[in-house]
Amino acid sequence: MPSSTAQNVGASFSHERMLAARERSWAALTDIASRILPGMTEPEAGEIAKDRLAAAGMQRIWHPSIIRFGPNTLKTFRQRSAPDTRLGEDDIFFIDLGPVFDGHEGDVGDTFVMGHDAQMKACAQAARDLFDITARRWREGVTGADLYAFADDQARAMGWRLNHATKGHRVGDYPHAVHKAGNLGDFDATPVPGLWILEIQIAHPDRAIGAFYEDLLIA
């Protein structure tokens, strides 16, 4: 792309408040994950997320909380989950939160495993590892498009499939959408620190499970 406004911020933007929103979002995600139990449905988990984000002092959401169980972990943000999915005793799930704290947008996501399935645990960890590897590449100074090409190569080398529909995006002082930034994976300039979310979603090569991890790219 990018548009001329892709990395603009509003008059109220504060780097320190962006980092604080990130920290508060991660704390809320950890709290929510600890309360999700086998037998729950995704809507039930969503109610937990709503209640715990309110308790954390969230002003509003800028995107709805997404919680996926089992095979639904292969679904992208805009795809609908298979209905009536319940979390099993040995199962995998991820949480994707988009709260606003103090006028600044948080966006965090991670994957968790119930039970002792080694492949599920490996999948969840691989998403985190691929995020770290890709973030290190970003710090070397590459475009957003090159960053996701790198992530794809690395995912293949690790034995996983990258979901190409999940491409990362802007955040900032709410609402970042006024800057019309588009996807990180289509961005043809170097993303600056503290404004872009790197999203990693992978699929197991053989099983109907996936994993998700996202965080703010910071120096």
C-alpha positions in Angstrom: 0.0 0.0 0.0 0.5 2.3 2.1 -1.8 5.3 2.2 -0.2 8.6 3.2 -2.1 8.3 6.5 -1.1 4.8 7.4 1.1 5.7 10.4 -0.6 8.8 11.5 -1.8 9.2 15.1 -4.3 11.6 16.8 -3.6 14.6 18.9 -4.2 12.6 22.1 -1.8 9.8 21.2 0.7 8.8 23.9 3.3 6.1 23.5 3.3 5.5 27.2 -0.4 5.0 27.3 -0.2 2.6 24.3 2.2 0.5 26.4 0.0 0.8 29.4 -3.0 -0.4 27.3 -1.0 -3.3 26.1 0.0 -4.3 29.7 -3.6 -4.0 31.0 -4.8 -6.1 28.0 -2.4 -8.9 28.7 -3.3 -8.9 32.4 -7.0 -9.2 31.5 -6.3 -12.0 29.0 -4.4 -14.0 31.7 -7.3 -13.4 34.1 -9.9 -14.6 31.5 -7.9 -17.7 30.4 -7.7 -18.8 34.1 -11.5 -18.9 34.3 -12.2 -20.9 31.1 -13.0 -24.6 31.9 -13.8 -27.8 30.0 -17.5 -28.1 29.2 -18.0 -24.4 28.5 -19.3 -23.1 25.2 -17.6 -20.2 23.4 -20.5 -17.8 24.2 -20.2 -18.7 27.9 -16.5 -17.9 27.7 -17.3 -14.6 25.9 -19.5 -13.6 28.9 -16.5 -14.2 31.2 -14.4 -12.0 28.9 -17.0 -9.3 29.0 -17.2 -9.3 32.8 -13.4 -9.4 33.4 -12.7 -6.7 30.9 -15.2 -4.5 32.7 -13.6 -5.3 36.0 -10.2 -4.4 34.5 -11.5 -0.9 33.8 -11.9 -1.1 30.1 -13.6 2.0 28.6 -15.0 0.1 25.6 -14.0 -2.5 23.0 -12.7 -1.5 19.6 -13.2 -5.1 18.4 -15.3 -7.8 19.9 -13.6 -10.4 22.1 -13.0 -13.6 20.1 -12.6 -17.0 21.9 -12.3 -20.2 19.8 -12.4 -23.8 21.0 -11.0 -26.9 19.3 -11.5 -27.0 15.5 -12.7 -23.4 15.6 -9.1 -22.4 16.3 -8.6 -22.7 12.5 -11.2 -19.9 11.9 -10.1 -16.4 11.1 -11.4 -13.3 12.9 -14.4 -12.8 10.6 -15.4 -16.4 10.2 -18.2 -17.8 12.3 -17.4 -20.7 14.7 -19.2 -24.0 14.4 -22.2 -23.6 16.8 -22.5 -25.4 20.1 -18.8 -26.2 20.4 -17.8 -27.1 23.9 -14.3 -27.1 25.3 -13.0 -30.7 26.0 -10.9 -32.1 28.8 -8.0 -32.4 26.3 -8.5 -29.4 24.0 -7.0 -26.2 22.6 -8.4 -22.7 22.6 -7.4 -19.1 22.0 -8.4 -15.7 23.2 -8.2 -12.5 21.1 -9.0 -9.2 23.0 -9.4 -5.7 21.7 -10.1 -3.4 24.6 -9.6 0.4 24.9 -7.9 1.7 28.1 -7.4 5.4 28.6 -8.3 6.2 25.0 -5.7 3.8 23.6 -6.3 0.4 21.9 -5.0 -2.8 23.2 -4.9 -5.9 21.1 -3.5 -9.2 22.4 -4.0 -12.9 21.7 -2.7 -16.2 22.9 -3.4 -19.9 22.8 -4.0 -22.3 25.7 -4.2 -26.1 26.1 -6.4 -28.2 28.4 -5.0 -31.6 29.3 -1.8 -33.2 28.1 -2.0 -33.4 24.3 1.6 -32.9 23.2 0.7 -31.8 19.7 -1.7 -29.2 20.9 0.9 -27.9 23.3 3.5 -27.8 20.5 1.1 -25.9 18.3 0.4 -23.3 20.9 4.1 -22.8 21.6 4.9 -22.7 17.9 2.7 -19.7 17.4 4.5 -17.8 20.2 7.9 -18.9 18.8 7.0 -17.8 15.3 5.8 -14.4 16.6 9.2 -13.9 18.3 11.2 -14.9 15.3 9.1 -12.6 13.0 9.3 -9.7 15.5 13.1 -10.0 15.5 13.1 -9.8 11.7 10.9 -6.7 11.9 13.6 -5.1 14.1 16.0 -5.5 11.2 13.9 -3.1 9.2 11.6 -4.7 6.6 8.3 -3.9 5.0 5.1 -5.4 6.4 4.7 -7.4 3.2 8.2 -8.8 3.5 7.6 -9.5 7.1 4.7 -11.9 6.4 6.6 -13.5 3.5 9.3 -14.2 6.1 6.7 -15.6 8.6 5.4 -17.9 5.9 8.8 -19.3 5.1 9.6 -19.8 8.8 6.3 -21.5 9.5 6.9 -24.0 6.7 10.4 -24.6 8.1 8.9 -25.3 11.5 6.4 -27.7 10.1 3.2 -25.6 10.4 1.0 -23.8 7.9 0.6 -20.0 8.2 -3.0 -18.7 7.8 -2.5 -16.0 5.1 -5.9 -14.4 5.9 -4.5 -13.2 9.2 -2.2 -10.3 8.3 -1.9 -7.9 11.3 -3.1 -4.3 11.5 -2.8 -0.9 13.0 -3.7 0.3 16.5 -3.4 3.6 18.3 -5.4 6.2 20.1 -9.0 5.3 19.5 -10.2 5.0 16.8 -7.1 4.1 14.7 -9.4 3.3 11.7 -9.6 7.0 10.7 -6.1 6.7 9.4 -7.1 4.0 6.9 -3.9 2.0 7.4 -4.9 -1.4 6.0 -3.2 -4.7 6.9 0.3 -5.0 8.1 0.9 -7.9 5.6 0.1 -5.5 2.7 2.1 -2.6 4.0 4.9 -1.7 1.7 6.9 0.5 4.1 8.7 -0.3 7.4 6.2 -0.4 10.3 7.2 2.0 13.1 7.3 0.7 16.7 4.2 0.9 18.9 1.5 1.2 16.2 1.3 -2.2 14.6 -0.1 -5.6 15.7 1.7 -8.6 14.4 -0.7 -11.5 14.2 0.4 -15.1 13.8 -2.2 -17.8 13.1 -1.0 -21.3 12.3 -2.6 -24.6 11.5 -1.4 -28.1 12.3 -0.4 -29.9 9.1 -2.6 -32.9 9.7 -5.1 -32.2 12.5 -8.0 -29.8 12.7 -6.4 -27.5 15.2 -4.6 -24.2 15.1 -3.0 -21.6 17.3 -3.0 -17.8 17.5 -0.7 -15.2 19.0 -0.6 -11.5 18.6 1.0 -8.5 20.3 2.2 -5.0 19.6 5.5 -4.6 17.8 7.7 -2.6 20.1 11.4 -1.7 19.9 
